[in-house]
Amino acid sequence: MTAQFTRPAAIKLADHGERPLAEPQRLTVLGATGSIGESTLDLVGREPERFEIIALTAQCNVEKLARLAIAHRARLAVVGDETCYAELKQRLSGTGIETAAGEAALVDAASRPADCTMAAIVGAAGLRPTFAAARQGRRVALANKECLVSAGDVFLSEVRKAGAELLPVDSEHSAALQSLAGAERTAVERIVLTASGGPFRCWSLEQLKDARPEQALKHPNWAMGAKITIDSATLMNKGLELIEAYHLFPVGVDQLDAVVHPQSVVHCLVHYIDGSVIAQLGPPDMRTPIALALNWPERRTTPTAKLDLVKIGSLTFEPVDAVRFPGPSIAKDALRRGGSASAILNAANEIAVDAFLNANIGFLDISRIVRQTLEHAEARGLICATQSLDDVLSADREARALARTVIESLN
Ligand code: NDP
């Protein structure tokens, strides 16, 4: 083995030699109790000497937050929901871990100096804390897609102003980042994101009418939080990811596409003008893109199952059926409308997903509500330029109210 690596090869790969053990990376995990938070802390727990946990946050899962804070010796633990504060304080009393609660405390936690912040709060609730993390001018590992979807230009302007380093955690965007390495902007023809197709990939429109939350929550490949699992079933998740990709990479709306790939092995394909297609493959385990975002550009060993293509046998691809799953096309439409349209789409989708999970609307109503909210917003002149986070949050609030009236009109 050694001889193989010491012979002089024509192509050289970077060789940094033995890396000296660096200072531990100061890490904050926003949304520590969620699916991404848990995967992040699983990696941290395997190399505890490499990390110093500054802050961990949750909304109301106090028991898990306290357990994680103790296990990872966090300095600060914060719950968003103030009614949970007493319990958090009691669970962490005597540990020396500082506690706090409320929205302002989440922002304060995100502002505490850290080398890297894992931004993994779900939904628009993650905007203010993630903005605060970006303002530190250090690394933001971005799982919270809503920052780019709702506040794309505003968020990126904050990132640039602060000199922060933004690394995507979403597997498709992590794949795009890797597949674009060394690319010239003009050489890129198209970026294609893959979608598993979710649990209803083969369901007819008729069957989808009666799809229930517990069926939609059974994702065939990925274990994720409830909101993104429903978004994967409607394929609105792919729509949100197309908007994310638009902001992350220098391509136009028409250079972005989605394709259904049920095995979730190929995460993204970058088509180049010379006919080459560069794709990234990996097991459907978020610890791979999370590890890359935490350690970029270094690659570190992860405990994920090794990809065995022979065992998988075949990789298949299908077009997205825009009739059964209109999410991606609604999202591209919102991107073309520009301004606050994507924030409105995201807010309407959050309200609709919540209504579906509470069995107040049907599965097909989710995309109907998003589309109608966008149409009503346009008719009322509510789609406008967003210059600041406050503009984005105000568009988000208006869209939620509008989406609720659309839901009422359906019942
Ligand atoms: P989860 O629902 O599993 O976790 C969400 C986290 O956010 C929890 O820690 C939760 O706390 C916290 N939270 C929820 N509401 C609030 C609030 N109002 N204020 C503050 N904190 C809150 O979500 P995921 O981990 O699945 O997803 C997180 C983000 O990452 C999402 O934006 C998602 O789209 C994105 N993402 C997720 C992927 C995945 O594989 N899961 C893949 C790619 C992107 P509590 O537990 O107390 O409720």
Residues whose N, C-alpha, C, O or C-beta is under 5 A from the ligand:
A	BS01	NDP	G31 A32 T33 G34 S35 I36 G37 T57 A58 Q59 C60 N61 G80 A120 I121 V122 G123 A125 A143 N144 K145 E146 D170 A223 M224 G225 A226 I228 M286
